[in-house]
Every structure is written in C-alpha cells, then in structure tokens.
Amino acid sequence: MKKLYVLLAVCSFPVLGQAQTVSFTQQALGGNVPYNPCTVDMDGDHLDDVVAIGSNQLKVWKQLASGGFTLATYAVTGLGLGNATPDWSIAAGDFDGNGFTDLVLGNGSRVSLVKANTTGTGYALSTYPQNIFTQRTNFIDIDNDGNLDLWACHDVAQSHAYRNDGAGNLNFDISLMPTLAVGGNYASIWTDYNSDGHIDMYLAKCRSGAPVGDPQRINLLYKNNGDGTYTEVGAAAGVNDGAQSWSTAVEDFDNDGDMDMVLSNISDQNRFYVNNGDGTFTDMYASSGIAAQVGSWELQSADFNNDGFVDFLWENGKELYLNNGNGTFTGYDLPFGQGGIADLNNDGFLDVQVGSNIYMNNGNPNKWIKVTLQGVESNRNGIGARVEIEGTWGKQTREIRSGQGFSNMSTLNAHFGIGSATAIPVVRVVWPSGTVDEYLNVSTNSTLFVLEGSSPALGVNNPSATKFTISPNPAKDVINVTFANDTQLASAQIFDLTGRKVMDSAINVNQIGVKSLSNGAYVLLLTDVDGKTYSQKFIKE
C-alpha cells in the first residue's frame, strides 16, 4: 500500500514565487536493500538507478525512460560477505572511464571496490589489504590529472588515499593527500569553498571519548594550493569546530555564489557557517531557526520543493528543513531523515530511497532543470565540476560530488528548482580542467546534457574545444575534422543535446557522414588511437 506524507511550507519567496507543498508517496521497491542507500546512474543513460549490495550479488533497479524500474542482478563473488560490505559508507564514480559506474564500499576493517567491466554486463570485487576503520568514502580527482582517485576516512588513524594511475587501477598512496596523522575522521566533503577553481576538502571529526581540545575531534579544512598540494586552514577560516562532528551539508544556501556549511555535532551545538566570500565563515546558527538539538549523524542537502533554495535532510528530531530564502530554515517531521537522493521517476523533483522503499516526491507547479555531465579533459562523471544557472533570481550553484553526508550515495546530476521563472538565460559548467561551457536560453522542465568543451564560453580558454576544427559548420552531408597536429583518430560518436548517442562509427580519413541526422544541434566526440578524447558542437541543416 502506498502511503502519502504531506508537508506544508508556509513561507514566501518574492523573486522565485510562493513556497509550495512538499509531499512524498511511499512506494515499495520490491526487494531488500540492507545497507546504506545508493541512487546513481549506473549505465550512462543519465537516469538515476537504485543499487543494493547482496550476498555474492549486486542488484540494480534500472530506471526506465518510460517510467518504473527493471531489476538487473549481477553475480559478484564475495560481495556482501566479510569485509566486502558498505557498513559505513558507499560512493560511486566511473574511475576507469569506461562509461559504467564503479562503487567503493567502506567497511569496519577494509575498503573494497566493485568495478564494472567494459560492457557494463558484469562486475568484479577487489578488497584492499590495508586495515582501515572506514567512515566516509569519496571518488575525487585529488591531483586534477583527469582521473578519479579514491579517498577514505579512517576512524582510528590517518585517512587513506588511493591514486589513479590512469590505467584503470587505484593504488594505495597516502602521499597523494597526507592529512593529519590521527583518527576521528568521519566525513570528508570535497568543495571549492573559496571559488578559486581548485577543489578543497572539509573534514568532520568525531573520535569517540576524545576530550575537548583533542585533535581527533577538531575539524580540518584543506585548501587546494593549485599545484597538487593542500594546506590546512581550518582555524584561519573559522571552521575548526571541536564539538564532535559527524557530517556537513555544503551548499550555496543563500544563493550568493559561494558555499556555506550546515554542520551536525553530537556535543555542544551545531553550526551554520555562512561564507563571507573572503575565505572565512561566520556561524549564524543562533538566528537560523534550526533546532538546538544535537546527536545527528547524517546531513544531506537538496532543493526538494524546487523553489530555488537548497533544503536539507537531518537525521534528527525534525527531519526536513526547508530553506526560507532569508537565512532561516523551517523544520518539518517526516518518516525518514536520510537516504539516497535522486530523481527516480524523471519528473524533475527529487525523491529519497530509504531501505526497501522510495519516497516519491509528488511535486508542485515549480519549474526545474537537470544538468547531466560527461567529462573529456576532466573525469568522465564531471565530479568536482561546478554548475551554475543565472536568471531573474540571480545565481544558483551546485557542485558534483561522489559521496555527501556521512554514509549514502546520491545522484551525480545537478538539479535546480527555479520556482515560477519561465526562462533560464544561462547555464554554465566550470570543469575541473578549467574548461567552461555555457548554454543560453535553456528550456525549463528539461534535462541538459553537457559534454565537456561542447559549448565553450566566450573569452575562456577551453582546451578540449580548441584542438580541432569542424567544416563546414553548419553541415549537410559530411563534416571534415582537422587537427593542428598529426593526431590519428580511432572513432567518432555523435550525441544530441539530451545526451542520446545518435551515431557511433569509425573515422574515414577524418570525414564523417551526417546526412542521416535530423536538422539540429549535435556534439561530436572524437577518440584518438591513444584513447584521448576531444569534443565540439556542430549544426546539421
């Protein structure tokens, strides 16, 4: 039986429109999901799926474009047994760049990988020998070389880094990110807090039994120096809280273009750090309207009512806090306080998967846009990218992250609500590589697929978009590809602007036939004989 849960937001937003009712309908998933929720696109179709770890098997409820799910079960020897369980955390990302999503499992004694094969038809399990009481795990390109690395928080000792060698392997290497060599490391969140184009990391710490002032319970902020090194600046930034933190929700809660923090503690008090725009933060918790209660272990953020302001789920007494758009939040009770957050029926409103149930968001009249990414110079998922939209409401900003909060995995798509606005003048993607793509006058209530370098912003250096030219453009029957050097091409793929692949062929003397394509805009993705990829947009007329 479906159950309906309704919340009424009684606040107003003069720019984005009046707040709307937030309601969820409980829907049974049709199977047992015993571990931490994971809702992410597993097969590259830009639709979020539901993932479950079982004994010797991986279950994926694949979302169908027509609605609903189809269950795919994969035999994976050893998965869900012994050390190969996500007891503490799960994160997802395509670390080998083959187009299919891989998983990392955080266990009480080991880190394990579940790696997809090159066709997405099977998975293999590998477990690292290093002993680690794993808390939060993340896929993130720590050294910004275009390959996803792996990060794992350690509860009782120095946290672990695993370096991507570019050949499909993640190798244990603490020197990649040498943090303070003590335990209490609970939840890492990777964010560009100072908006300088380099990804930083905030680390929530909570060593059980540690006395006040012990470094095992003082939070750390690692500033990216832009040269492959990081410097700890928590005290200077004003975020070196020592009240034993479990997790942090990092978003631009006030829509001013920089990232703020809601911090959940188990002693003393929680924090609402508002970004001052100069590398420092001010705690505004006392005036935020968030309850004074402590003890929550999970914080997750998203715009649930599509009013244009980011809300958060809190595994505590009042589970949903709606953002009033004026620096305050209003709390509402729900039957759930955490889960995997994703659009699981492709209607533009974010749903929550909790155990064997999905709480489907019933939506409202507010409009939305969803942005899906595919990196070329950057990692394939675009993890670490910043997505911005601009309009009459000002600016909204999202960051693409693998692993937010303490334990769960949510969508890798960027989701925006825009209230009653009728147009989106600018969508901008700032990639980890430095490439900037811009799309103008984007339709509301739509999904925008962005291939890195396909729509370069004027006046911005876009490495992936300047290495070759397309002629003629617009084209009728064929397009010719010309490189400035002697690049040898192996294959070509053409996508429409929804992300659907419409052509896949070998290169014939750097000439591609496009006569069969319908009129419109497309993205050409080229792969050379060394496996490097390049992209540009063209018009078929």
Residue pairs with C-beta under 8 A, 6 or more apart in sequence:
2 25
2 26
2 27
3 25
3 26
3 335
4 23
4 24
4 25
4 26
4 362
5 23
5 24
5 25
5 26
5 334
5 335
5 359
6 21
6 22
6 23
7 21
7 22
7 23
7 320
7 322
7 332
7 334
8 21
8 22
9 19
9 20
9 21
9 22
9 305
9 307
9 322
9 330
9 332
10 19
10 330
11 19
11 322
11 324
11 325
11 330
12 18
12 19
13 19
13 307
13 308
13 309
13 325
13 419
15 308
15 392
15 393
15 394
15 419
16 307
16 308
16 309
16 325
16 366
16 393
16 417
16 418
16 419
16 420
16 421
17 307
17 366
17 419
17 420
17 421
19 305
19 307
19 322
20 305
20 306
20 307
20 364
20 365
20 366
21 305
21 364
22 304
22 305
22 320
22 322
22 332
22 361
22 364
23 361
23 362
24 334
24 351
24 352
24 359
24 360
24 361
24 362
25 359
25 360
25 362
26 335
26 357
26 358
26 359
26 360
27 357
27 358
27 359
27 360
28 356
28 357
29 50
29 61
29 69
29 353
29 356
29 357
29 358
30 61
30 71
30 356
31 52
31 59
31 61
31 71
31 356
32 52
32 54
32 356
33 50
33 52
33 353
33 355
33 356
34 52
34 53
34 54
34 355
35 52
35 53
35 85
35 86
35 87
35 90
36 86
36 88
36 89
36 90
36 407
36 408
36 409
37 50
37 338
37 339
37 340
37 353
37 354
37 355
37 408
37 409
38 50
38 51
38 52
38 86
38 90
38 92
38 103
38 340
38 408
38 409
39 48
39 49
39 50
39 51
39 339
39 340
39 341
39 342
39 344
39 353
39 409
39 410
39 411
40 48
40 49
40 51
40 92
40 101
40 340
40 342
40 409
40 410
40 411
40 412
41 47
41 48
41 49
41 101
41 372
41 411
41 412
41 413
42 49
42 51
42 60
42 62
42 92
42 100
42 101
42 116
42 120
43 49
43 62
43 100
43 101
43 120
44 99
44 100
44 101
44 120
45 65
46 372
46 413
46 447
46 449
46 499
47 62
47 63
47 64
47 65
47 346
48 63
48 342
48 343
48 344
48 411
48 413
49 60
49 61
49 62
49 63
49 69
50 60
50 61
50 63
50 69
50 340
50 344
50 353
50 358
51 58
51 59
51 60
51 61
51 90
51 92
51 103
51 409
52 58
52 59
52 60
52 61
53 59
53 79
53 80
53 85
53 86
53 90
53 105
54 79
54 80
55 79
55 80
55 81
56 75
56 76
56 77
56 78
56 79
56 80
56 81
57 73
57 74
57 75
57 76
57 79
57 80
58 73
58 74
58 76
58 79
58 114
58 123
59 71
59 72
59 73
59 74
60 71
60 72
60 73
60 74
61 69
61 70
61 71
61 72
62 69
62 70
62 71
62 72
63 69
63 344
63 345
63 346
64 70
65 346
67 345
67 346
74 122
74 123
75 122
76 114
76 123
76 124
76 125
77 125
78 84
78 125
78 127
79 114
79 123
79 125
83 107
83 109
83 110
83 112
83 127
84 105
84 107
84 110
84 112
84 125
84 127
85 105
85 107
86 103
86 105
86 106
86 107
86 407
87 106
87 107
87 108
88 106
88 107
88 108
88 134
88 135
88 136
88 407
89 105
89 106
89 134
89 135
89 136
89 137
89 403
89 406
89 407
89 408
90 103
90 104
90 105
90 106
90 137
90 403
90 407
90 408
90 409
91 103
91 104
91 106
91 137
91 138
91 139
91 402
91 403
91 409
92 101
92 102
92 103
92 104
92 139
92 402
92 403
92 409
92 412
93 101
93 102
93 139
93 148
93 379
93 381
93 383
93 402
93 412
94 100
94 101
94 102
94 116
94 148
94 379
94 380
94 381
95 102
95 139
95 147
95 148
95 149
95 150
95 164
95 168
95 170
95 379
96 102
96 115
96 168
97 147
97 379
97 380
98 116
98 117
98 118
98 168
99 120
99 380
100 116
100 117
100 118
100 119
100 120
101 116
101 381
102 113
102 114
102 115
102 116
102 139
103 113
103 114
103 409
104 111
104 112
104 113
104 114
104 137
104 139
104 150
104 152
105 111
105 112
105 113
105 114
105 137
106 134
106 135
106 136
106 137
106 152
106 153
106 407
107 134
108 133
108 134
109 131
109 132
109 133
110 127
110 128
110 129
110 130
110 131
110 132
110 134
111 127
111 128
111 130
111 132
111 134
111 137
111 150
111 152
111 160
111 162
112 125
112 126
112 127
112 128
113 125
113 126
113 127
113 128
113 150
113 170
114 123
114 124
114 125
115 123
115 124
115 125
115 126
116 122
116 123
117 123
117 124
128 162
128 172
130 160
130 172
132 152
132 154
132 157
132 160
133 154
133 155
133 156
133 183
134 152
134 153
134 154
134 155
135 152
135 153
135 154
135 155
135 185
135 186
135 187
135 406
136 152
136 153
136 186
136 187
136 188
136 189
136 247
136 403
136 405
136 406
136 407
137 150
137 151
137 152
137 153
137 403
138 150
138 151
138 152
138 188
138 189
138 190
138 401
138 402
138 403
139 148
139 149
139 150
139 151
139 381
139 383
139 402
139 403
140 148
140 149
140 151
140 190
140 199
140 201
140 383
140 384
140 401
140 402
141 147
141 148
141 149
141 164
141 199
141 378
141 379
141 383
141 384
141 432
142 149
142 151
142 161
142 163
142 176
142 177
143 149
143 163
143 176
143 228
144 198
144 199
144 228
144 384
144 432
144 433
145 164
145 166
146 375
146 377
146 378
146 379
146 432
146 433
147 164
147 165
147 166
147 379
148 164
148 379
148 381
148 383
148 402
149 161
149 162
149 163
149 164
149 170
149 176
150 161
150 162
150 164
150 170
151 159
151 160
151 161
151 162
151 177
151 188
151 190
151 201
152 159
152 160
152 161
152 162
153 159
153 185
153 186
153 187
153 188
153 203
154 160
154 183
154 185
155 183
155 184
155 185
155 186
155 207
156 183
157 181
157 182
157 183
158 174
158 178
158 179
158 180
158 181
158 182
158 183
159 177
159 179
159 185
159 188
159 203
160 172
160 174
161 172
161 173
161 174
161 175
161 176
161 177
161 178
162 170
162 171
162 172
162 173
162 176
163 170
163 171
163 173
163 176
164 170
165 171
177 201
177 222
177 230
179 185
179 203
179 220
179 222
179 232
180 215
180 220
180 232
182 207
182 215
182 216
183 207
183 216
184 205
184 206
184 207
184 210
184 214
184 215
184 216
184 217
185 203
185 205
186 204
186 205
186 206
186 245
186 246
186 247
186 406
187 203
187 204
187 245
187 246
187 247
187 248
187 405
187 406
188 201
188 202
188 203
188 204
188 403
189 201
189 202
189 204
189 247
189 248
189 250
189 401
189 404
190 199
190 200
190 201
190 384
190 401
191 199
191 200
191 201
191 202
191 250
191 259
191 399
191 401
192 198
192 199
192 200
192 224
192 259
192 386
192 399
193 200
193 202
193 221
193 223
193 237
193 250
193 258
193 259
193 275
193 279
194 200
194 223
194 258
194 279
195 257
195 258
195 259
196 224
196 226
197 226
197 430
197 434
198 224
198 225
198 226
199 224
199 384
199 432
200 221
200 222
200 223
200 224
200 230
201 221
201 222
201 224
201 230
202 219
202 220
202 221
202 222
202 239
202 248
202 250
202 261
203 219
203 220
203 221
203 222
204 219
204 245
204 246
204 247
204 248
204 263
204 264
205 216
205 217
205 218
205 219
205 220
205 244
205 245
206 217
206 244
206 245
206 246
206 265
206 266
207 214
207 216
207 217
207 244
210 216
210 217
210 244
212 242
213 242
217 242
217 243
217 244
218 234
218 240
218 241
218 242
219 234
219 239
219 240
219 241
219 242
219 245
219 263
220 232
220 234
220 240
221 232
221 233
221 234
221 237
221 239
221 240
222 230
222 231
222 232
222 233
223 230
223 231
223 232
223 233
224 230
225 231
233 279
234 240
236 279
236 280
237 279
237 280
237 281
238 273
238 280
238 281
238 282
238 283
239 261
239 263
239 271
239 273
239 281
241 263
241 265
241 271
243 265
243 266
243 267
243 268
243 269
243 270
243 271
243 294
244 265
244 266
244 267
244 268
245 263
245 264
245 265
245 266
246 264
246 265
246 266
246 296
246 297
246 298
246 299
246 406
247 264
247 297
247 298
247 299
247 405
247 406
248 261
248 262
248 263
248 264
248 299
249 261
249 262
249 264
249 299
249 300
249 301
249 312
249 404
249 405
250 259
250 260
250 261
250 301
250 399
250 404
251 259
251 260
251 301
251 310
251 312
251 398
252 258
252 259
252 260
252 310
252 396
252 397
253 260
253 262
253 274
253 309
253 310
253 323
254 260
254 274
254 327
255 308
255 309
255 325
255 393
255 394
255 395
255 396
255 397
256 275
256 277
256 395
257 277
257 388
257 395
257 397
258 275
258 277
258 397
259 275
259 397
259 399
260 272
260 273
260 274
260 275
260 281
261 271
261 272
261 273
261 275
261 281
262 270
262 271
262 272
262 273
262 290
262 299
262 301
262 312
263 270
263 271
263 272
263 273
263 299
264 270
264 294
264 296
264 297
264 298
264 299
264 314
264 316
265 271
265 294
266 294
266 295
266 296
266 297
267 294
268 294
269 285
269 292
269 294
270 285
270 290
270 292
270 294
270 296
271 283
271 285
272 283
272 284
272 285
272 288
272 290
273 281
273 282
273 283
273 284
274 281
274 282
274 283
274 284
274 327
275 281
276 282
284 327
287 327
287 328
288 327
288 328
288 329
289 324
289 328
289 329
289 330
289 331
290 321
290 329
290 331
291 316
291 317
291 318
291 331
293 316
293 317
295 316
296 314
296 315
296 316
296 337
297 315
297 406
298 313
298 314
298 315
298 337
298 338
298 405
298 406
298 407
298 408
299 312
299 313
299 314
299 315
299 405
299 406
300 312
300 313
300 338
300 339
300 341
300 404
300 405
300 408
300 410
301 310
301 311
301 312
301 313
301 404
302 310
302 311
302 312
302 313
302 341
302 350
302 410
302 415
303 309
303 310
303 311
303 323
303 350
303 415
303 416
303 417
304 311
304 320
304 322
304 349
304 350
304 361
305 311
305 322
305 364
305 366
305 417
306 348
306 349
306 363
306 364
306 366
306 367
306 368
306 417
306 418
306 419
307 323
307 325
307 366
307 417
307 419
308 325
308 393
308 396
308 416
308 417
308 418
308 419
308 421
309 323
309 324
309 325
310 323
311 320
311 321
311 322
311 323
311 329
312 320
312 321
312 323
312 329
313 319
313 320
313 321
313 334
313 336
313 337
313 338
313 339
313 341
313 352
314 320
314 321
314 331
314 337
315 337
315 338
316 337
317 331
318 331
318 332
318 333
319 331
319 332
319 333
319 334
319 336
319 337
320 331
320 332
320 333
320 334
321 329
321 330
321 331
321 332
322 329
322 330
322 331
322 332
323 329
324 330
334 359
335 359
336 352
336 354
336 359
338 354
338 405
338 407
338 408
339 352
339 353
339 354
339 359
339 408
340 352
340 353
340 354
340 408
340 409
340 410
341 350
341 351
341 352
341 408
341 410
341 411
342 350
342 351
342 353
342 410
342 411
342 413
343 349
343 350
343 351
343 370
343 411
343 413
343 415
344 351
344 353
344 358
344 360
345 351
345 360
346 447
347 361
347 363
348 363
348 367
348 368
348 369
348 370
348 415
348 445
349 361
349 362
349 363
349 364
349 368
350 361
350 411
350 415
351 358
351 359
351 360
351 361
352 358
352 359
352 361
353 359
365 420
366 417
366 418
366 419
366 420
367 417
367 418
367 419
367 420
367 421
367 422
367 444
367 445
368 415
368 416
368 417
368 418
368 444
368 445
369 389
369 415
369 416
369 418
369 424
369 427
369 442
369 443
369 444
369 445
369 446
369 447
369 448
370 413
370 414
370 415
370 416
370 446
370 447
370 448
371 387
371 398
371 413
371 414
371 415
371 416
371 427
371 429
371 447
371 448
371 450
372 413
372 414
372 447
372 448
372 449
372 450
372 499
373 381
373 382
373 385
373 387
373 400
373 412
373 413
373 414
373 429
373 449
373 450
373 452
374 380
374 381
374 382
374 449
374 450
374 451
374 452
374 499
375 381
375 382
375 385
375 431
375 432
375 433
375 452
376 435
376 451
376 452
376 453
376 464
376 525
376 533
376 534
376 535
377 431
377 433
377 435
377 452
377 453
377 463
377 464
378 384
378 385
378 431
378 432
378 433
378 435
378 452
379 432
381 400
381 402
381 412
382 400
382 412
382 429
382 431
382 432
382 450
382 452
383 400
383 401
383 402
383 412
383 432
384 399
384 400
384 401
384 432
385 399
385 400
385 429
385 430
385 431
385 432
386 397
386 398
386 399
386 400
386 429
386 430
387 397
387 398
387 399
387 400
387 414
387 427
387 428
387 429
387 430
388 395
388 396
388 397
388 398
388 426
388 427
388 428
388 429
388 430
389 395
389 396
389 416
389 418
389 424
389 426
389 427
389 428
390 425
390 426
390 428
391 418
391 421
391 423
391 424
391 425
391 426
392 421
393 418
393 419
393 421
396 416
396 418
398 414
398 415
398 416
400 412
400 414
402 409
402 412
403 409
404 410
418 424
418 444
421 444
422 444
423 441
423 444
424 441
424 442
424 443
424 444
425 440
425 441
426 438
426 439
426 440
427 438
427 439
427 442
427 448
427 450
428 436
428 437
428 438
428 439
428 457
429 436
429 437
429 438
429 450
429 452
430 436
431 437
431 452
433 452
433 463
433 464
434 461
434 463
435 452
435 453
435 456
435 460
435 461
435 462
435 463
435 464
435 465
436 456
436 457
436 460
436 462
437 450
437 452
437 453
437 454
437 455
437 456
437 457
437 462
438 455
438 456
438 457
438 458
439 448
439 450
439 455
442 448
447 498
447 499
448 497
449 495
449 497
449 498
449 499
451 495
451 523
451 525
451 535
452 464
452 535
453 462
453 463
453 464
453 465
453 534
453 535
453 536
454 465
454 523
454 535
454 536
454 537
455 537
456 462
456 465
456 466
464 533
464 534
464 535
465 535
465 536
467 483
467 484
467 487
467 534
468 481
468 482
468 483
468 484
468 487
468 526
468 534
468 536
469 481
469 482
470 479
470 480
470 481
470 524
470 536
470 538
471 479
471 480
471 482
472 479
472 480
473 479
473 538
473 539
474 538
474 539
474 540
474 541
475 514
475 538
475 539
475 540
475 541
476 514
476 515
476 540
476 541
477 513
477 514
477 515
478 511
478 512
478 513
478 514
478 515
479 511
479 512
479 514
479 524
479 538
480 510
480 511
481 489
481 492
481 507
481 510
481 511
481 512
481 524
481 526
482 510
483 510
487 528
488 528
488 529
489 507
489 510
489 526
489 527
489 528
489 529
490 506
490 507
490 527
490 528
490 529
491 504
491 505
491 506
491 507
491 526
491 527
492 503
492 504
492 505
492 506
492 507
492 512
492 524
492 525
492 526
492 527
493 501
493 503
493 504
493 524
493 525
493 527
494 501
494 502
494 503
494 504
494 512
494 514
494 517
494 522
494 523
494 524
494 525
495 501
495 502
495 522
495 523
495 525
496 502
496 520
496 521
496 522
496 523
497 520
497 521
497 522
497 523
502 517
502 522
503 512
503 514
503 516
503 517
505 512
507 526
512 524
514 522
514 540
517 540
518 540
519 540
519 541
520 539
520 540
521 537
521 538
521 539
521 540
522 537
522 538
522 539
522 540
523 535
523 536
523 537
523 538
524 535
524 536
524 537
524 538
525 533
525 534
525 535
526 533
526 534
526 535
527 533
528 534
